[in-house]
Amino acid sequence: MNLLQGLPDARAGEVTETLVAAPGLRIERIVSLGQASPPGFWYDQHENEWVLLLAGAAELRFADEPDARRLAPGDHVLIAPNRRHRIDWTDPAVPTVWLAVFYGG
């Protein structure tokens, strides 16, 4: 499987596909097309998340940082458990493809 081929249609909403699941580990491909977190919403998960942006562009905001981080293909971030974060923006013109690895916690 090629992570950048056969992308699902994300025009109506972000699409998450679990690629691997095992005890204590989950790997997902996430495809966004202009989606962002709802106003006032923050992710606050109890596991580590390592995320790699494969295609497109996004802005990731942490509650403990003053500015959003602009992500481009190849950029990756490790999000510690319970570090509140949200997606402020994803490119509305081309699919934004994420590889997210959830573990531990």
C-alpha positions in Angstrom: 0.0 0.0 0.0 1.2 3.5 -0.8 0.0 6.0 1.8 -0.4 8.7 -0.8 -2.3 6.7 -3.4 -6.0 5.8 -3.3 -6.8 8.6 -0.9 -10.4 8.7 0.4 -12.6 11.7 -0.4 -12.3 14.0 2.5 -14.5 16.9 1.2 -17.3 16.0 3.5 -15.1 15.4 6.6 -11.7 14.2 7.7 -11.2 10.4 7.1 -9.2 8.3 9.6 -8.1 4.8 8.7 -6.4 2.4 11.2 -3.4 0.8 9.4 -2.0 -1.2 12.4 -3.5 -2.0 15.8 -1.9 -4.0 18.6 -1.9 -3.7 22.4 -0.4 -0.3 23.2 0.0 0.7 19.6 -2.2 2.2 16.9 -1.1 3.6 13.5 -3.5 5.7 11.5 -3.6 7.5 8.1 -5.6 10.6 8.4 -6.8 12.6 5.4 -8.0 16.2 5.8 -9.2 18.7 3.2 -9.8 22.1 4.8 -11.0 20.7 8.1 -10.0 22.2 11.5 -10.9 21.5 15.1 -14.2 23.0 16.1 -13.9 26.3 18.0 -13.0 25.8 21.6 -12.2 22.1 21.1 -8.9 20.7 22.3 -7.6 17.1 22.0 -6.4 15.8 25.4 -5.5 12.2 25.0 -3.9 9.8 27.5 -1.4 8.3 25.0 1.7 9.6 23.1 1.1 10.6 19.5 3.9 11.0 17.0 2.5 12.6 13.9 4.2 13.0 10.5 2.7 15.2 7.8 3.1 13.4 4.5 1.4 15.8 2.1 -0.5 19.1 2.1 -0.2 21.7 4.9 -1.6 22.3 8.3 -1.4 24.5 11.4 -1.2 22.7 14.7 -1.7 24.6 17.9 -0.7 23.7 21.5 -2.6 25.2 24.4 0.8 26.0 26.1 2.3 27.8 23.0 1.3 31.3 21.9 1.4 30.6 18.1 0.3 27.7 15.9 3.0 25.6 14.2 2.8 25.6 10.4 3.5 22.0 9.1 4.7 21.0 5.7 5.5 17.6 4.2 8.2 15.9 6.2 7.5 17.8 9.4 6.8 15.7 12.5 5.8 16.3 16.1 5.7 14.2 19.2 2.7 15.1 21.3 3.0 14.0 25.0 0.0 12.5 26.8 -2.4 15.2 28.0 -0.8 18.0 26.1 -3.8 19.8 24.8 -3.6 20.5 21.1 -5.9 21.3 18.1 -5.8 21.7 14.3 -6.3 25.3 13.4 -6.2 24.8 9.6 -5.6 22.3 6.8 -5.1 23.1 3.2 -8.5 23.3 1.5 -7.1 22.9 -2.0 -5.1 19.7 -1.7 -5.4 16.7 0.7 -3.4 16.9 3.9 -2.2 13.4 4.7 -1.0 12.5 8.2 0.6 9.4 9.6 -0.2 9.2 13.3 1.4 6.7 15.7 -0.3 6.4 19.1 1.5 4.4 21.8 2.0 4.1 25.6 0.3 6.5 27.9 
